[in-house]
Amino acid sequence: MKKLSFGLSCLIGLITFGVFAQSSTYWQQHVDYSMDIKMDVENYQYEGTQTLKYTNNSPDVLNKVFYHLYFNAFQPGSEMDVRLQNIADPDSRMVNNLGTKENPVYESRIAKLTPEEIGYIKVNALKQDGKAVSYKVSGTILEVTLAKPLQPGATATFEMDFDGQVPVQIRRSGRNNKDGVALSMTQWYPKMAEYDFEGWHADPYIAREFHGVWGDFDVKITIDKDYILGGTGYLQNGDEIGYGYEKPGTKVKRRGKTNTWHFKAPNVHDFTWAADPEYIHNSLVTENGVTMHFLFKDDEKVKDAWTKVQPEAAKLMEYYSKHVGPYPWKQYSIIQGGDGGMEYAMCTLITGGENYDGLFGTTAHEMAHSWFQHILATNEAEHPWMDEGFTSFISALAENEVSGKNSKTPFKGSYRAYYYLVQSGKAQTAATHADRYEYNFAYSINAYVKGKIFLSQLEYVIGEDKLLETLKKYYEDFKFKHPTPNDFIRTAEKVSGAQLHWYLTDWIETNNTIDYGIKEVTATEDANSTVVTLERIGLMPMPIDLVVEYTDGTSEYFYIPLRMMRAGKTNPYDFKKTTLTDWPWAYPTYDVTLQKPKAQIKAIHIDPSELMADVNRENNDYSAE
């Protein structure tokens, strides 16, 4: 009954979306995949057939379509390989250091792969509605010229035969990773590229993240009978294959040499699986009825941490469902595999487990991606800060609460990292395409840190209550869609009543910095009042929180609105608030007159919360001598 009701809810959701799409200028494409895979665990090669039904919901006639062939990146001479050899700070997981820590000499691991170790996806045949099409392979992209143009509203069925080879584990995908997991199968199948209002997103796979088309997956994987699988979707035939997957510990004697694992996944934009003959499988059901699966190596070094993390993972699931929106599927798997931590549809792959804190932190982050990528599916290549940054923000709050640390400053380290990037002189705007960064560290800080501060600082701008309300409305309005930065900022505007495009522009699209200071504190001629002169030094505008401490032990909060924002916020402090006249950005200084003698002023602070990313906080405070 649960599965029936869930399927019905998905159907209702899709119908609702269809009505919405017809009455709005928004549209998105749709795919349905059926795949049958035969995996040879001896040579790590596999054969596949794929039937893909592609519905063109765009207003455009399509003469071509594009597929991603991600495994082709793991070949000497690929764009990924060449990029590793030419960037100053390559991903340490993907290179060998032939020098020292102080004087590194990097060697691309991809460049050293033999023909038996490389990855590939080879398309052997492709038809559109029964007719052969012409196609060509350009690195990790398959370019297909259609046999018949695909009209708006029409659906085409593509039938493909393909072969693949799983590469030695280098990045995300691969075989025999450092934990000894046999198969980490991510980006392993020919995947239709996204087509949206910007056109085709047929980006080569160089290093970064992914973008996909929403749809339903029906996948059968035939593999050696000793292997246990986990990943995206719901297992359809646990009893049939002789493995009580939904009832851990109820293994029975298997017949034959292989098993065919059958998974179905509704309304996702990717499909991932992992397999190993030594997986331990545990599961639990959360308060909201989500079955969480845990698959990890039967290794004494990691079993304790992987066991300990399970009830905490359930708490994380509940936290995200409460503070962002309900998790929409009835299954989620946390699987040992990959090369660190990486999110996928209805699952994540994570390495390690000897250190519990590391496993818990990675689990918190990767699970949060289920909301900020696999439900709210932004274009990760163009807007990685929305994916990684929003995920980092909510996972930091979840970790803080679930772990019991309850720190009042959970983002402090992130602000330090941002200031480091500013001081390095190597910053690029957060609007930079993920593959176009000169330095990996600049990408990482922009995506993970500056994106996180985008939200924590927005709390400073519109107030904590409005920020939390914004996150929930954003989820409700854009779940199972591909929201853009403007979609989020417009949501925040609707919730807060403020004008906020300036915030998106300056923080994301420029390298402008925030720097406000207390320039001067002077007594008036009659000595009965005091004038505080503030100055704007940086180019990025902000509203100002000014807190004054008096010698009698009381404090007062002065709120200085930013004129272009045209709104205020609730009082974040438990003492008196006075709203002053607004400060137009073009004015470099602003005077605040305090109706107190200077002798009665103990201290003055700009933004004592430190949520505003002021690059020079030394001029933010005044203390009476």
RASULCOR-V649344 format. One record per residue. N is the residue number from 0. RES is the residue in one small letter. SS is DSSP state (H for helix, E for strand, - for the rest). D_CENTER is the distance of its C-alpha to the mean C-alpha in Angstrom with 2 decimals. Layout:
n->{N;N}
res->{RES;RES}
ss->{SS;SS}
d_center->{D_CENTER;D_CENTER}
//
This chain:
n->{0;1;2;3;4;5;6;7;8;9;10;11;12;13;14;15;16;17;18;19;20;21;22;23;24;25;26;27;28;29;30;31;32;33;34;35;36;37;38;39;40;41;42;43;44;45;46;47;48;49;50;51;52;53;54;55;56;57;58;59;60;61;62;63;64;65;66;67;68;69;70;71;72;73;74;75;76;77;78;79;80;81;82;83;84;85;86;87;88;89;90;91;92;93;94;95;96;97;98;99;100;101;102;103;104;105;106;107;108;109;110;111;112;113;114;115;116;117;118;119;120;121;122;123;124;125;126;127;128;129;130;131;132;133;134;135;136;137;138;139;140;141;142;143;144;145;146;147;148;149;150;151;152;153;154;155;156;157;158;159;160;161;162;163;164;165;166;167;168;169;170;171;172;173;174;175;176;177;178;179;180;181;182;183;184;185;186;187;188;189;190;191;192;193;194;195;196;197;198;199;200;201;202;203;204;205;206;207;208;209;210;211;212;213;214;215;216;217;218;219;220;221;222;223;224;225;226;227;228;229;230;231;232;233;234;235;236;237;238;239;240;241;242;243;244;245;246;247;248;249;250;251;252;253;254;255;256;257;258;259;260;261;262;263;264;265;266;267;268;269;270;271;272;273;274;275;276;277;278;279;280;281;282;283;284;285;286;287;288;289;290;291;292;293;294;295;296;297;298;299;300;301;302;303;304;305;306;307;308;309;310;311;312;313;314;315;316;317;318;319;320;321;322;323;324;325;326;327;328;329;330;331;332;333;334;335;336;337;338;339;340;341;342;343;344;345;346;347;348;349;350;351;352;353;354;355;356;357;358;359;360;361;362;363;364;365;366;367;368;369;370;371;372;373;374;375;376;377;378;379;380;381;382;383;384;385;386;387;388;389;390;391;392;393;394;395;396;397;398;399;400;401;402;403;404;405;406;407;408;409;410;411;412;413;414;415;416;417;418;419;420;421;422;423;424;425;426;427;428;429;430;431;432;433;434;435;436;437;438;439;440;441;442;443;444;445;446;447;448;449;450;451;452;453;454;455;456;457;458;459;460;461;462;463;464;465;466;467;468;469;470;471;472;473;474;475;476;477;478;479;480;481;482;483;484;485;486;487;488;489;490;491;492;493;494;495;496;497;498;499;500;501;502;503;504;505;506;507;508;509;510;511;512;513;514;515;516;517;518;519;520;521;522;523;524;525;526;527;528;529;530;531;532;533;534;535;536;537;538;539;540;541;542;543;544;545;546;547;548;549;550;551;552;553;554;555;556;557;558;559;560;561;562;563;564;565;566;567;568;569;570;571;572;573;574;575;576;577;578;579;580;581;582;583;584;585;586;587;588;589;590;591;592;593;594;595;596;597;598;599;600;601;602;603;604;605;606;607;608;609;610;611;612;613;614;615;616;617;618;619;620;621;622;623;624}
res->{m;k;k;l;s;f;g;l;s;c;l;i;g;l;i;t;f;g;v;f;a;q;s;s;t;y;w;q;q;h;v;d;y;s;m;d;i;k;m;d;v;e;n;y;q;y;e;g;t;q;t;l;k;y;t;n;n;s;p;d;v;l;n;k;v;f;y;h;l;y;f;n;a;f;q;p;g;s;e;m;d;v;r;l;q;n;i;a;d;p;d;s;r;m;v;n;n;l;g;t;k;e;n;p;v;y;e;s;r;i;a;k;l;t;p;e;e;i;g;y;i;k;v;n;a;l;k;q;d;g;k;a;v;s;y;k;v;s;g;t;i;l;e;v;t;l;a;k;p;l;q;p;g;a;t;a;t;f;e;m;d;f;d;g;q;v;p;v;q;i;r;r;s;g;r;n;n;k;d;g;v;a;l;s;m;t;q;w;y;p;k;m;a;e;y;d;f;e;g;w;h;a;d;p;y;i;a;r;e;f;h;g;v;w;g;d;f;d;v;k;i;t;i;d;k;d;y;i;l;g;g;t;g;y;l;q;n;g;d;e;i;g;y;g;y;e;k;p;g;t;k;v;k;r;r;g;k;t;n;t;w;h;f;k;a;p;n;v;h;d;f;t;w;a;a;d;p;e;y;i;h;n;s;l;v;t;e;n;g;v;t;m;h;f;l;f;k;d;d;e;k;v;k;d;a;w;t;k;v;q;p;e;a;a;k;l;m;e;y;y;s;k;h;v;g;p;y;p;w;k;q;y;s;i;i;q;g;g;d;g;g;m;e;y;a;m;c;t;l;i;t;g;g;e;n;y;d;g;l;f;g;t;t;a;h;e;m;a;h;s;w;f;q;h;i;l;a;t;n;e;a;e;h;p;w;m;d;e;g;f;t;s;f;i;s;a;l;a;e;n;e;v;s;g;k;n;s;k;t;p;f;k;g;s;y;r;a;y;y;y;l;v;q;s;g;k;a;q;t;a;a;t;h;a;d;r;y;e;y;n;f;a;y;s;i;n;a;y;v;k;g;k;i;f;l;s;q;l;e;y;v;i;g;e;d;k;l;l;e;t;l;k;k;y;y;e;d;f;k;f;k;h;p;t;p;n;d;f;i;r;t;a;e;k;v;s;g;a;q;l;h;w;y;l;t;d;w;i;e;t;n;n;t;i;d;y;g;i;k;e;v;t;a;t;e;d;a;n;s;t;v;v;t;l;e;r;i;g;l;m;p;m;p;i;d;l;v;v;e;y;t;d;g;t;s;e;y;f;y;i;p;l;r;m;m;r;a;g;k;t;n;p;y;d;f;k;k;t;t;l;t;d;w;p;w;a;y;p;t;y;d;v;t;l;q;k;p;k;a;q;i;k;a;i;h;i;d;p;s;e;l;m;a;d;v;n;r;e;n;n;d;y;s;a;e}
ss->{-;H;H;H;H;H;H;H;H;H;H;H;H;H;H;H;H;H;H;H;H;H;-;-;-;-;-;-;-;E;E;E;E;E;E;E;E;E;E;E;-;-;-;-;E;E;E;E;E;E;E;E;E;E;E;-;-;-;-;-;-;E;E;E;E;E;E;E;-;H;H;H;H;-;-;-;-;-;H;H;H;H;H;H;H;H;-;-;-;-;-;H;H;H;E;E;E;-;-;-;-;-;-;-;-;E;E;E;-;H;H;H;-;-;-;-;-;-;-;E;E;E;E;E;E;E;E;E;-;-;E;E;-;E;E;E;E;E;-;-;E;E;E;E;E;E;E;E;E;E;-;-;-;-;E;E;E;E;E;E;E;E;E;E;E;-;-;E;-;-;-;-;-;E;E;-;-;-;-;-;-;-;E;E;E;-;-;-;-;-;E;E;-;E;E;E;-;-;E;E;E;-;-;-;-;-;-;-;-;-;-;-;-;-;E;E;E;E;E;E;E;E;E;E;-;-;-;E;E;E;E;-;-;E;E;-;-;-;-;-;-;-;-;-;-;-;-;-;-;-;-;-;-;-;-;-;-;E;E;E;E;E;E;E;E;E;E;E;-;-;-;-;E;E;E;E;-;-;E;E;E;E;E;E;E;-;-;-;-;-;E;E;E;E;E;E;E;-;-;H;H;H;H;H;H;H;H;H;H;H;H;H;H;H;H;H;H;H;H;H;H;H;H;-;-;-;-;-;-;-;E;E;E;E;E;E;-;-;-;-;E;E;E;E;-;-;E;E;E;E;-;-;-;-;-;H;H;H;H;H;H;H;H;H;H;H;H;H;-;-;-;-;-;-;-;E;-;-;-;-;-;-;-;H;H;H;H;H;H;H;H;H;H;H;H;H;H;H;H;H;H;H;-;-;-;-;-;-;-;-;-;H;H;H;H;H;H;H;H;H;H;H;H;H;-;-;-;-;-;-;-;-;-;-;-;-;-;-;-;H;H;H;H;H;H;H;H;H;H;H;H;H;H;H;H;H;H;H;H;H;H;H;-;H;H;H;H;H;H;H;H;H;H;H;H;H;H;H;-;-;E;-;-;-;H;H;H;H;H;H;H;H;H;H;H;H;-;-;-;-;H;H;H;H;H;H;H;H;H;-;-;-;-;E;-;E;E;E;E;E;E;E;E;-;-;-;-;-;-;E;E;E;E;E;E;E;-;-;-;-;-;-;-;E;E;E;E;E;E;E;-;-;-;-;E;E;E;E;E;E;E;E;H;H;H;-;-;-;-;-;-;-;-;-;-;-;E;E;E;E;E;E;E;-;-;-;-;-;E;E;E;E;E;E;-;-;-;H;H;H;E;E;E;E;E;E;-;-;-;-;-;-;-;E;-;-;H;H;H;-;E;E;E;-;-}
d_center->{32.81;29.26;28.02;30.27;29.08;25.38;26.24;28.27;25.51;23.21;26.22;26.87;23.29;23.62;27.07;25.91;23.24;26.07;28.30;25.70;25.09;28.87;29.44;26.79;26.02;22.46;22.22;19.95;21.12;21.49;21.97;23.62;23.71;26.53;26.62;29.23;28.57;31.15;29.97;32.53;31.56;34.40;33.36;29.63;30.32;29.68;31.08;29.33;30.23;27.85;28.80;26.35;27.23;25.67;26.31;26.50;25.70;25.84;29.07;29.48;31.59;29.72;31.86;29.21;26.03;23.69;22.11;19.76;21.61;19.03;21.50;23.82;21.79;23.32;26.78;28.88;28.90;25.60;23.47;21.09;24.26;25.79;22.78;22.91;26.57;26.24;23.47;24.82;22.19;20.90;18.44;20.92;19.94;21.12;24.39;27.60;29.08;32.77;33.59;33.12;30.42;32.28;33.00;30.43;31.27;28.34;28.92;26.37;26.20;25.72;29.01;30.85;29.92;33.00;33.32;32.96;29.70;27.80;25.35;26.22;26.10;29.48;30.20;33.80;34.37;32.71;34.32;33.61;35.59;37.93;38.55;37.57;35.33;35.26;32.18;31.39;28.83;27.45;25.46;22.27;23.11;25.74;27.52;29.54;32.47;33.15;36.59;36.57;34.45;32.01;33.01;30.94;30.59;31.71;30.32;30.90;30.89;29.99;31.45;30.50;31.88;29.93;30.08;27.50;27.63;25.04;24.75;25.34;22.10;20.76;17.01;14.89;17.75;21.34;24.35;25.73;22.96;24.05;24.16;26.40;24.23;25.93;23.31;19.51;19.23;15.95;16.28;19.90;21.33;22.21;19.38;20.25;18.52;17.25;20.02;19.58;21.39;20.70;22.14;21.01;17.77;19.43;17.77;19.17;17.13;17.63;14.85;11.39;8.75;9.92;11.09;13.38;16.15;16.45;19.32;21.13;21.59;24.87;24.91;27.84;27.70;31.08;31.13;33.56;34.55;33.73;29.97;27.68;24.50;21.30;18.13;17.04;19.63;22.91;25.68;28.76;31.51;31.19;34.93;36.00;34.54;36.12;33.08;32.49;28.72;28.54;31.33;30.56;33.75;35.73;35.89;38.94;40.73;39.11;41.20;41.17;39.16;35.86;33.74;31.81;28.64;27.81;24.41;23.48;20.07;20.20;17.88;14.93;13.71;13.93;16.27;16.19;19.00;20.52;24.22;26.67;30.29;29.88;26.99;27.78;26.37;26.11;24.87;25.05;24.75;23.03;24.95;23.19;24.27;21.17;22.31;20.22;21.19;21.22;22.41;23.41;26.25;29.70;29.84;31.50;29.33;26.14;27.52;28.00;24.45;23.05;25.62;25.09;21.34;21.90;23.22;20.70;17.84;19.70;19.81;16.06;15.82;18.50;17.01;13.83;16.19;18.54;16.55;14.06;15.77;17.30;15.53;17.19;18.02;20.64;19.21;16.47;17.09;16.32;17.93;19.25;18.50;16.62;16.57;14.72;11.64;9.32;7.79;9.92;11.68;13.61;13.33;11.99;14.08;15.10;18.10;20.74;22.10;25.12;23.50;22.49;20.70;18.38;17.80;17.24;14.78;12.66;13.08;12.05;8.70;7.97;9.64;7.76;4.81;8.04;8.23;5.22;5.05;8.28;10.31;9.20;8.59;8.43;9.78;7.37;10.74;12.18;9.69;7.08;7.94;6.89;3.15;3.90;7.01;7.00;5.43;8.05;10.50;10.85;10.80;13.41;15.47;15.33;16.37;19.00;20.53;20.38;21.68;24.41;23.97;23.86;23.55;24.33;22.29;18.96;17.49;20.57;19.33;16.47;19.23;21.32;18.79;18.54;22.34;22.63;20.77;23.09;26.10;25.31;26.12;23.42;20.83;19.60;18.19;14.49;15.33;16.11;14.87;12.65;15.74;18.24;18.01;21.26;19.85;16.84;17.06;16.90;13.66;12.17;13.75;12.82;9.06;8.82;12.18;13.28;10.22;10.92;14.56;14.15;13.94;16.36;18.73;18.55;20.01;22.82;23.33;23.53;23.89;22.01;23.38;22.22;18.67;18.31;20.10;17.85;14.67;16.76;18.27;15.09;14.05;17.63;18.11;15.10;14.11;14.43;14.41;12.70;12.78;13.40;13.69;17.21;16.44;14.70;17.51;20.13;18.99;19.38;22.73;23.96;23.26;24.65;27.34;26.47;26.10;22.81;22.31;23.81;20.99;18.32;20.83;21.80;18.64;16.42;19.12;21.60;22.21;24.44;24.66;25.88;29.23;31.65;34.74;37.92;40.55;43.70;45.14;48.76;51.42;53.13;56.83;57.94;55.65;54.62;51.06;48.41;46.36;42.88;41.83;38.11;36.81;33.72;33.31;29.82;29.03;26.16;27.66;26.94;28.91;30.68;31.17;34.50;35.87;39.55;41.20;44.94;47.61;48.49;45.16;43.57;40.50;39.63;36.41;36.76;34.04;34.24;32.41;31.00;33.14;30.58;28.37;31.36;30.37;30.18;28.53;29.84;31.49;29.17;32.32;35.21;37.89;39.35;37.31;39.07;37.44;38.94;39.27;36.24;35.61;35.38;33.07;35.90;38.06;37.57;39.24;39.63;42.37;42.11;45.51;45.73;48.83;49.55;51.64;49.82;51.51;49.66;46.19;44.68;41.22;38.79;35.00;32.42;29.23;30.04;26.62;25.18;22.08;23.19;22.10;25.73;26.18;29.72;30.28;33.79;35.24;33.56;36.22;39.98;42.32;46.04;48.22}
//
